[in-house]
Amino acid sequence: MPEGFIYTIEERCRMCYTCVRECPAKAIQIVSGQAKVIAQRCIACGNCVRVCSQGAKAVRSSLPEVETLLAGRDPVAACVAPSFPAEFVEYDHRTLVGMLRAAGFAGVHEVAFGADLVARAYQQLLNGESDARHIAANCPAVVAYVERYHPDMVGALAPVVSPMVAAARVLRKRRGSQWKMVFIGPCIAKKAEAADPLLAGEVDAVLTFVELRELFARRGVQPNAVVPDDFDPPHAGAGALFPISGGMLQAGDIREDLLTGEVVATQGRVRVLEAIREFSSGDLGAALLEALCCEGCIMGAGIENQLPLFNRRRRVREFVRARMASLDVHRWAEEMRRFAQLDLTRRYQPDDQRIIPPPGDELAAVLARMGKTRPEDELNCGACGYDTCREHAVAVLKGLAESEMCLPQTIDNLRRAIGELEDSHAQLASAQEALVQSEKLASMGQLAAGIAHEVNNPLGIVLMYAHLLADSCDDPRLRDDLRMIAEQADRCKRIVSGLLHFARQNKVVRVPVDMSELPERALRGLPIPNNVQVAVSCDLTDPTAEIDRDQIVQALTNLITNAIAAMEPQGGLLSIRVHEDRNRVAVSVADSGCGIPEENLKRVFDPFFTTKPMGKGTGLGLAVTYGIVKMHSGEIRVESNAEASRGPTGSTFTLLLPRTV
């Protein structure tokens, strides 16, 4: 078949794979998401054109060829398929004939007369002495399918031409060999039939009904501006029923007897393929299979209007009934006798396009790539356009499909990608938060270092002399004042010490540490009030992690100190838990204290922010803890409830530390 009878308009293709699903020959190749038609595999049935909602499948136009013929010296005959009443519903057949003459056709003939001859040929074939089984060759898409995908059944194709070729042979015998023949009908596959080398010269060009409307538009042919006329003889009889499924049988007076099953008529992509498979295996048990790839020719892809099936059937039926009522039967019979000896035979050529099944290990590898490692993974949902996952995998191996066409696998991959994106987003948000906090800490660290450097030495001198004066003073009132000075200077000393610790750029020295021992180490150096109950638990299967022990103990000490302060003066429960968190070690410090108000949760790690009363805290403990955790590439979380109406109050700080870096 020549290249490009059907092609893809790439910018309209939307990766829906509808054309793959509807193609009986699986002649669609998916490349980078684009559906391309493989010409040598295509049977030109037009299913892909009909089902593509985006108009991404287009038919190569024959208008340039036809206009060249019309402009030539030789007369051109329009051979109109009997399905035209299903297309041209806005005017009658006489107007259509007048429009064709106005468009430049010297003769306008009914292909249905050729169908009358073909129907008689099939009747004679069935009544012959041979026991051979036959597949009717009226549908060129069915013929092409058998030649390509059941080449061993080519001998079963009936050696009878289609009505199109029969009509062309009649007209050449009647009018002369100089006449050019243009078939006009609903079928894209007729273009391929006309181009078949075994039928060369029978039909010069093929127009679909869609193209005929375009020809009328190009030439300015309007129905109200032409002289109505009738078809040129010979006029047709019951052959006009051919475009309806079973029409050939009625035209040839061939009975589809359900008891004998000698004749089977079917139509539609799915049923035709099943019937051919069963015919090939011998299970059909029929002497003649009449198969139409569409739901009858009236549903061909070359029809423009959107009328439903049975409406189209009615219009063809009504036209045929009216024509039969006015038919000159004697003249028709005379014409049939005149062409009784017309050669209606033809030959076929196998063109094997079957796909050889690949080795099992290659198939398994492709299935695994699509996430199908077990039989139950093969959903056979058909979303890729193939009936089974294995057919899809074979197509992938043969370069016809892509593994990404598997919708369930694509959805799973998308879910994983979304999950990874969410994790990445969370990490990015955490990193951004850490960066902001680091900027705060860096600024405050510079300030703290400056203050500590300038204040620490004179403060030590004030503290020393205050103690010396207090020890040597005999005046009780003055001694109390000196002790007050020493106490406040000592407090300032502690604040400066905290500032120095905050400003110091510590390095993390990682060594394997038993995490279960850390809570006890932190508690050992702290005074625990009598009204505070301590509960320590460890749920680690492997307690070892690489951390800086002293720094993490300091961080825990800060958290425990804050927890105890939050439970003053009534006391409560202090819980310390060491547990697993995926590939990290988590240390949680929880208290049953007053909790942190929601508006303060975002500020708890800010340097110098504290909710403790004046003189009770510096606001550096959590900032230092935050810095220690981040230097360990870890994370610190806080959960708190300060509203008794919402449940028990209290706070939980959790350190999440990686086991290794």
C-alpha positions, 0 to 999 in steps of 0.5 A: 500500500502506498505511504500515507493514506492515513497519517497523524497530525502530531500537534493534535495527538493527545496520547489517549491511545484510542486509535491503538485500541480501535485499530484491528491491525495494530498498525499504530506505532507510539513514538514519544507519545505520538501515534504514527500510522505504519503504512505497511501494516495499515488496512485503511479501515478508518477506525482511527479516523472515526474514533479520534475526538481530536481530529489527529488522524487525517486521510490523504486527499485524492482531490488533486488527482481528481481535479487533474482528471477532470481537467484532462481530455478524457471523459470522467465517470463518477461511480457513486457507492450505494451508501450515498443516501446515508450521507446526502440527506439534505437533498435527493439523488437527482440533485446529487447527480445534477451536482456531479455533472455540474462539477465536471463528470461526464457520466454518473453511474450507480456502483450498485449495478456492479453489486448486482453482478457481484451478488450473482457471482456469489450465488453461483459460487455457492451453488457450484460443485466445489466444497471450498469455503470462502470469505467474501471480498467486498470489503477491502479492509477485510481483504487487506487484513486477511492478506497481512495477518492471515496470509495462510487464508488468502486462498479462502478469499472469494475470487470475485471483485468488489462492486467498485471494480465490477462497476468500473469493468462494466462502464469500460465495456459499455463506454470504452477504455478511454473513460476515467473512473472515479469511485465516490463512497464512504470507505477509505480502504477503497483508496488502497484497493484502487492502488493495489498492483493486482487491480492496476488501472481498474479505478483511476481515483477514489473520493470519500463523501467528505472529499466530494463535499469539498470538491463541490465547495471548491467548484462552487456547486450549489444544490439549488443551482443545478439541473436535477437528473438521474443516474446513467444506465445501467440502473441497479436493482437490489444490489443497492442494499450492499452497504447494509450488513447482509445486503449482499445476501439479500441481493444474491438471494442467498439465505443465511440459514441459522440451522445449517450455518452455511452462510454467516454475515457479520460486521464491526471490528471485534466481531469480524476479527473473531469470525476470521479467527474462527473461520481460519481454525475451522470452528465457524463451520460456514461455506461463506463468511460475509464480513464488513469491517464497519457496521456496514458501509453506511458507517464508513469513516468517509461519511461526514454526517453524524446520523446514528446507525439505524437512521442511516439504514432507514434512509438507504432502505427507503431509497432502495424501496422507492427505486425498486418500485420504479425499476424497469425490471425487464431492462435490468434483466437485459443488462444483467444478461448483457454482462453475464460473461463479464470477467469478475475474477481477481487474485490476491497477494499475501503480505505477511505482517504477523508479529513473531512472539519474542522469547519468554525472558525478553517478554518477562523483562518488559513486563517487569519494567511495567511493574508486572512481575506476577500473573496477578499484576497483569490487569489487562485493563486495555487502557494502553490500547492492547487487550492484554498486558502481554500483547502490550509487552510484545508490541514494546519489544517490536517497537510499536509501543512504549512501556509508559503507555501502561496506565496503572504503572504510570499512575503508580509512578506518578504517586511515587513521584508526588510522594518524593516531591512532597518529601523534597518539598518538606526537606526544602521547607525545613532547609529554608527554616533552618537557613532563616534560623541560622541567619538569626543565630549567626547575627545573635552569635556575633552580638553575643561574642561582642558582649561577652568579650567586653563585659565578662572581665569587668564583671568578674572584677565587680563580682570578686570585690563585692564578695571581698567587701561583703566578707570584711564588712561588719555592718549587717545592712551594708553586708546585705547590700553587698551580697545583693550586688554579688548575687546580681553580678553572679547572675550577669556572669551566668548570662554572659557564660550562656552568651559565650556558649551560644557564640562558640562555634562548636564542631561535632565530633561523632563517635558511636554512642549508646543512646539509651544511656543519654537520658540518665547522663542528662538527669544526673547533673540536674536537681529534680524536684520532689513533686516531679515524677520521671519516666525513662523508656528506650524502644531501640532495637539498635541503640548505637548512633554516631553523635557528639555525646557531650553536645546531645547531653547538653541539648537534653539538659536544656530540654529537661530544665525547661520541662521542669520549669514548665511544671512549677510549682505544682509538679507533674510527670517528666517523660523521656523516651528514646525510640526509632523513627525510620532510619533515625533515632528519636529522643522525646522529652515530654512534660505535663506542664502549662504548655506553650501558647500557639502564638509562641510556638514559632518563636521558641527557638529564637535567641533571647525569646523566653516565657519565663518570669524576669530573672528566671531565664536567658532565652538561649537554651532552646536556641543552643539546642536547635543549633546542636541538632542542626549541626548533627544534620537532625531535626527538632520538633515541638508539640504543645497544648496550652488550652485545658479545654482541648485536653491535657496540657504540656509540651513534647520536644523531639530530637531526630538524629541520623544514625550516621552521616 
